[in-house]
Amino acid sequence: MSPAPENNMVKVVVCGAAGGIGQPLSLLLKQSDLITDLALYDVVNAPGVAADLSHINTKSRVTGHGKDDMDAALKDAHTVVIPAGVPRKPGMTRDDLFKINAGIIAGLAEGIAKNCPGAFVLVISNPVNSTVPIVAEVLKKHGVFNPKKVFGISTLDVVRSSRFVSEVNPSVDPKSTRITVVGGHSGITIVPILSKIPGFVEGLTKEQLDALTYRIQYGGDEVVKAKDGAGSATLSMAYAGARFALTLLEATVAGKTGLVESSYVNLDADKESTAAFKAEHGLDYFALDVEFGKEGVKHILPLPQVSTYEQTLLDAAYPELKTNITKGASFVIGA
């Protein structure tokens, strides 16, 4: 991992740092030499988590910030990662989550607009299909929205796809095989492009393909059920969130090129590449492979050629996404 440039502060803020995702995410970020300052913000327990992490012998300085200290936490941030909000419990849909988390995310976005308007904003809080538009609309309201700098972290869908595919076919290496996942980050909006894995889909029955696709789309439910009321996917989400954040830092801080991750983004981040897709489907946001650059989004890669099976999945995803996006944007615009 490349070290941070000399005499150049790279402050990363975790909002919701004391939670089930926030703690392991902060631990993973503490290991990076690209980060000079790691600020942990939460309404409870952030100073304690910060004190614990501050003993780890890596370069970054760790500070903890409680409920009334959001401005100091966010001040001059390079990157803000947001796992804040309540987790899903058994029987809860992502729409149920929306009612609680929308206000939390809007409040954090107000803080970002005030204290670090040029920061990269990485949204983990569910429902991502709606919370990313919330962040964008709040930043627009303050005249500081840059579509190249706001990301919905859908990386867990990619991580799950790689792992679950390797369980079906052990010859596929889960670590080195990155599967493109497009659409959104909930249920039927998650569309894994499995047809791009050489020789993989051809070896599956329709039933096996259905089961694998369903498991990728609803992997979160698997964890919620297994935890039996004790939370949702936290450790795997923290891993996926850290992977995304550190890849972005490699591009924006260390200047590495050619780095690609799937991300749920505003398509205006690369108008030239997405204009035709946006016009055809009427969507402002969509998860696609994104190449990172110094300014965040360097290039949004086009939707790959898909199989007939995957086209059916996409056709189901489009209207659901449109509803989710409108719901998020309306929360701010109608406020």
C-alpha positions as CSV (number, residue, x, y, z in Angstrom):
1,M,0.0,0.0,0.0
2,S,1.4,3.4,-1.0
3,P,2.1,5.9,1.9
4,A,0.3,9.2,2.1
5,P,2.2,12.2,0.5
6,E,4.5,14.0,2.9
7,N,3.0,17.0,4.8
8,N,-0.4,16.4,3.2
9,M,-3.3,15.7,5.5
10,V,-5.6,12.9,4.4
11,K,-8.4,12.9,6.9
12,V,-10.9,10.1,6.7
13,V,-14.1,10.3,8.8
14,V,-16.3,7.4,9.7
15,C,-19.8,8.5,10.6
16,G,-21.4,5.8,12.8
17,A,-18.0,4.6,13.9
18,A,-19.2,2.9,17.1
19,G,-21.8,0.6,15.4
20,G,-21.7,-2.9,14.1
21,I,-20.2,-1.9,10.8
22,G,-18.4,1.2,12.0
23,Q,-16.1,-0.5,14.5
24,P,-14.6,-3.2,12.2
25,L,-14.5,-0.7,9.3
26,S,-12.5,1.8,11.4
27,L,-10.1,-1.0,12.4
28,L,-9.5,-1.9,8.8
29,L,-9.0,1.7,7.8
30,K,-6.5,2.2,10.7
31,Q,-4.2,-0.2,9.0
32,S,-3.8,2.1,5.9
33,D,-0.6,4.3,5.6
34,L,-2.6,6.5,3.2
35,I,-4.6,8.0,6.0
36,T,-3.0,10.6,8.3
37,D,-6.1,11.4,10.4
38,L,-8.9,9.0,11.2
39,A,-11.9,10.8,12.9
40,L,-14.6,8.6,14.4
41,Y,-18.0,10.1,14.9
42,D,-21.1,8.6,16.5
43,V,-23.9,9.7,18.8
44,V,-22.6,7.3,21.5
45,N,-19.3,5.6,22.4
46,A,-17.1,7.1,19.6
47,P,-14.4,8.4,22.0
48,G,-14.0,4.9,23.5
49,V,-13.6,3.2,20.1
50,A,-11.1,5.9,19.2
51,A,-9.1,5.5,22.3
52,D,-8.9,1.7,21.6
53,L,-7.9,2.1,18.0
54,S,-5.4,4.9,18.8
55,H,-3.1,2.4,20.4
56,I,-2.5,0.5,17.1
57,N,1.0,1.2,15.8
58,T,0.1,2.7,12.4
59,K,0.7,6.2,11.2
60,S,-2.8,7.7,11.4
61,R,-3.9,9.9,14.4
62,V,-7.3,8.8,15.7
63,T,-9.8,11.2,17.3
64,G,-13.3,10.4,18.7
65,H,-16.2,12.7,18.4
66,G,-19.6,12.5,20.2
67,K,-23.1,13.6,19.3
68,D,-22.4,17.4,19.7
69,D,-19.0,17.3,18.0
70,M,-20.0,16.5,14.3
71,D,-18.5,19.7,12.9
72,A,-15.0,19.0,14.4
73,A,-15.2,15.5,13.1
74,L,-16.0,16.5,9.6
75,K,-13.8,19.6,9.3
76,D,-11.5,19.4,6.3
77,A,-12.2,15.8,5.6
78,H,-10.8,14.2,2.4
79,T,-13.2,11.2,2.6
80,V,-16.3,10.6,4.6
81,V,-17.6,7.0,5.0
82,I,-21.2,6.7,6.3
83,P,-22.3,3.4,7.9
84,A,-24.5,5.4,10.3
85,G,-28.1,4.4,11.0
86,V,-30.0,1.4,12.4
87,P,-29.3,-2.1,11.1
88,R,-32.0,-4.3,9.6
89,K,-33.8,-6.7,12.0
90,P,-35.8,-9.8,11.0
91,G,-38.9,-8.9,9.1
92,M,-37.7,-5.4,8.3
93,T,-37.5,-4.4,4.6
94,R,-35.1,-1.7,3.4
95,D,-38.2,0.5,3.1
96,D,-38.8,0.1,6.8
97,L,-35.2,1.2,7.3
98,F,-35.8,4.3,5.1
99,K,-38.1,5.9,7.6
100,I,-35.4,5.8,10.3
101,N,-32.2,6.3,8.3
102,A,-33.3,9.0,5.9
103,G,-33.2,11.7,8.5
104,I,-29.9,10.5,9.9
105,I,-28.3,10.6,6.5
106,A,-29.7,14.0,5.6
107,G,-28.3,15.4,8.8
108,L,-24.8,14.1,8.1
109,A,-25.0,15.4,4.5
110,E,-25.8,18.9,6.0
111,G,-22.6,18.6,8.1
112,I,-20.6,17.6,5.1
113,A,-21.9,20.5,3.1
114,K,-20.9,22.9,5.9
115,N,-17.5,21.4,6.9
116,C,-16.0,19.5,4.0
117,P,-17.9,20.3,0.8
118,G,-15.2,18.9,-1.4
119,A,-14.9,15.5,0.4
120,F,-15.5,12.2,-1.3
121,V,-18.7,10.7,0.3
122,L,-19.1,7.0,0.5
123,V,-22.5,5.8,1.6
124,I,-23.1,2.4,3.2
125,S,-26.3,3.2,5.1
126,N,-29.3,1.4,3.7
127,P,-31.3,1.6,1.7
128,V,-28.4,2.8,-0.5
129,N,-30.7,3.1,-3.6
130,S,-32.4,5.9,-1.7
131,T,-29.8,7.3,0.7
132,V,-27.3,8.2,-2.1
133,P,-30.0,10.5,-3.7
134,I,-30.6,12.0,-0.3
135,V,-27.0,12.9,0.1
136,A,-26.8,14.3,-3.4
137,E,-30.0,16.4,-3.0
138,V,-28.7,17.9,0.3
139,L,-25.4,18.8,-1.3
140,K,-27.2,20.3,-4.3
141,K,-29.3,22.4,-2.0
142,H,-26.0,23.9,-0.7
143,G,-24.5,24.2,-4.2
144,V,-21.7,21.8,-3.5
145,F,-22.7,18.6,-5.2
146,N,-20.1,17.0,-7.4
147,P,-21.3,13.7,-8.9
148,K,-17.8,12.5,-9.3
149,K,-17.4,12.4,-5.5
150,V,-20.5,10.7,-4.1
151,F,-20.6,6.9,-4.1
152,G,-23.0,4.2,-2.9
153,I,-21.0,1.3,-1.7
154,S,-22.4,-1.8,-3.4
155,T,-19.2,-3.7,-3.1
156,L,-20.7,-6.3,-0.8
157,D,-22.7,-7.6,-3.7
158,V,-19.4,-8.0,-5.6
159,V,-17.7,-9.7,-2.6
160,R,-20.7,-12.1,-2.1
161,S,-20.8,-12.9,-5.8
162,S,-17.1,-13.9,-5.9
163,R,-17.5,-16.0,-2.8
164,F,-20.8,-17.7,-3.7
165,V,-19.6,-18.5,-7.3
166,S,-16.5,-20.1,-5.9
167,E,-18.7,-22.3,-3.7
168,V,-20.5,-23.5,-6.7
169,N,-17.3,-23.9,-8.8
170,P,-14.2,-24.3,-6.6
171,S,-11.9,-23.7,-9.6
172,V,-13.0,-20.0,-9.5
173,D,-10.7,-18.1,-7.1
174,P,-12.9,-15.9,-4.9
175,K,-10.1,-13.4,-4.1
176,S,-8.9,-12.7,-7.7
177,T,-12.2,-13.0,-9.5
178,R,-14.1,-9.7,-9.5
179,I,-17.6,-10.1,-10.8
180,T,-19.4,-7.1,-12.2
181,V,-22.6,-6.4,-10.4
182,V,-24.9,-3.7,-11.7
183,G,-28.2,-2.0,-10.9
184,G,-28.7,-1.1,-7.3
185,H,-28.0,-2.5,-3.8
186,S,-31.2,-4.3,-2.7
187,G,-33.1,-7.4,-3.7
188,I,-34.1,-7.5,-7.4
189,T,-32.1,-4.4,-8.2
190,I,-28.9,-6.4,-7.7
191,V,-27.9,-7.9,-11.0
192,P,-24.7,-10.0,-11.1
193,I,-23.3,-10.4,-14.6
194,L,-22.3,-14.0,-14.2
195,S,-22.2,-14.6,-18.0
196,K,-18.8,-12.8,-18.1
197,I,-17.1,-15.6,-16.1
198,P,-15.6,-17.8,-18.8
199,G,-17.4,-21.2,-19.0
200,F,-19.2,-20.8,-15.7
201,V,-22.9,-20.3,-16.5
202,E,-22.8,-22.9,-19.2
203,G,-22.1,-25.5,-16.5
204,L,-25.2,-24.6,-14.5
205,T,-28.8,-25.8,-14.7
206,K,-31.5,-23.1,-14.8
207,E,-32.4,-24.1,-11.2
208,Q,-28.7,-23.6,-10.0
209,L,-28.5,-20.2,-11.8
210,D,-31.8,-19.1,-10.2
211,A,-30.6,-20.2,-6.7
212,L,-27.2,-18.5,-7.1
213,T,-28.7,-15.3,-8.3
214,Y,-31.3,-15.3,-5.5
215,R,-28.5,-15.9,-2.9
216,I,-26.5,-12.9,-4.3
217,Q,-29.6,-10.7,-4.3
218,Y,-30.8,-11.6,-0.9
219,G,-27.5,-12.5,0.9
220,G,-28.3,-9.9,3.5
221,D,-31.4,-11.8,4.5
222,E,-29.3,-14.9,5.1
223,V,-27.2,-13.0,7.7
224,V,-30.1,-11.3,9.3
225,K,-31.9,-14.7,9.8
226,A,-28.7,-16.4,11.1
227,K,-28.1,-13.6,13.6
228,D,-31.6,-14.0,14.8
229,G,-32.4,-10.5,15.9
230,A,-28.8,-9.5,16.8
231,G,-28.1,-7.5,13.7
232,S,-27.4,-7.7,10.0
233,A,-24.3,-8.1,7.8
234,T,-21.7,-6.1,9.7
235,L,-18.3,-7.8,9.3
236,S,-18.6,-8.6,5.6
237,M,-20.0,-5.1,5.0
238,A,-17.1,-3.5,6.9
239,Y,-14.7,-5.6,4.7
240,A,-16.4,-4.5,1.5
241,G,-16.6,-0.9,2.7
242,A,-12.9,-0.8,3.6
243,R,-12.0,-2.4,0.3
244,F,-13.9,0.3,-1.6
245,A,-12.5,3.2,0.5
246,L,-8.9,2.0,0.3
247,T,-9.1,1.5,-3.5
248,L,-10.5,5.1,-3.8
249,L,-7.7,6.4,-1.7
250,E,-5.1,4.6,-3.8
251,A,-6.4,6.5,-6.8
252,T,-7.1,9.9,-5.2
253,V,-4.1,10.1,-2.8
254,A,-1.5,7.8,-4.2
255,G,-2.4,8.5,-7.9
256,K,-2.7,4.9,-9.0
257,T,-4.5,4.4,-12.3
258,G,-6.7,1.6,-13.7
259,L,-8.5,0.9,-10.5
260,V,-12.1,-0.3,-10.9
261,E,-14.9,-1.2,-8.5
262,S,-18.7,-1.5,-9.0
263,S,-20.4,1.5,-7.4
264,Y,-23.9,3.0,-7.3
265,V,-23.3,6.5,-8.6
266,N,-25.0,9.6,-10.2
267,L,-24.7,9.0,-13.9
268,D,-23.8,12.7,-14.4
269,A,-20.4,11.8,-13.1
270,D,-19.5,10.7,-16.6
271,K,-22.2,12.3,-18.9
272,E,-20.5,11.3,-22.1
273,S,-20.4,7.6,-21.3
274,T,-23.9,7.4,-19.7
275,A,-26.1,9.8,-21.7
276,A,-27.6,7.2,-24.0
277,F,-28.3,4.8,-21.1
278,K,-29.8,7.5,-18.9
279,A,-32.0,8.7,-21.8
280,E,-33.2,5.2,-22.5
281,H,-34.0,4.2,-18.9
282,G,-34.8,7.5,-17.2
283,L,-32.5,6.8,-14.3
284,D,-30.2,9.3,-12.6
285,Y,-28.4,6.6,-10.5
286,F,-27.2,3.1,-11.3
287,A,-24.5,0.8,-10.2
288,L,-21.9,0.1,-12.8
289,D,-18.1,-0.5,-12.9
290,V,-16.4,2.7,-12.2
291,E,-12.7,3.6,-12.9
292,F,-11.3,5.8,-10.3
293,G,-9.1,8.9,-10.9
294,K,-7.7,11.8,-8.8
295,E,-11.2,13.5,-8.8
296,G,-13.1,10.3,-7.9
297,V,-15.0,9.0,-10.9
298,K,-12.7,9.1,-13.9
299,H,-14.9,6.9,-16.1
300,I,-18.1,5.0,-15.8
301,L,-17.7,1.8,-17.8
302,P,-20.7,0.9,-20.1
303,L,-23.2,-1.8,-19.2
304,P,-21.6,-5.0,-20.5
305,Q,-23.3,-7.2,-23.0
306,V,-25.7,-9.3,-21.0
307,S,-27.4,-12.7,-21.5
308,T,-31.1,-13.1,-22.1
309,Y,-31.4,-14.2,-18.4
310,E,-29.6,-11.1,-17.2
311,Q,-31.7,-8.9,-19.4
312,T,-34.8,-10.2,-17.7
313,L,-33.2,-9.3,-14.3
314,L,-32.4,-5.8,-15.5
315,D,-36.0,-5.3,-16.8
316,A,-37.2,-6.1,-13.3
317,A,-34.6,-3.9,-11.7
318,Y,-35.3,-0.6,-13.6
319,P,-38.8,0.2,-12.3
320,E,-37.8,-0.7,-8.7
321,L,-34.7,1.5,-8.9
322,K,-36.8,4.4,-10.3
323,T,-39.1,4.2,-7.3
324,N,-36.2,4.0,-4.8
325,I,-34.4,7.0,-6.3
326,T,-37.6,9.1,-6.4
327,K,-38.2,8.2,-2.7
328,G,-34.8,9.4,-1.7
329,A,-34.8,12.6,-3.7
330,S,-38.3,13.5,-2.6
331,F,-37.3,13.2,1.0
332,V,-35.1,16.3,0.6
333,I,-36.9,18.2,-2.2
334,G,-40.2,17.8,-0.5
335,A,-38.9,18.8,2.9
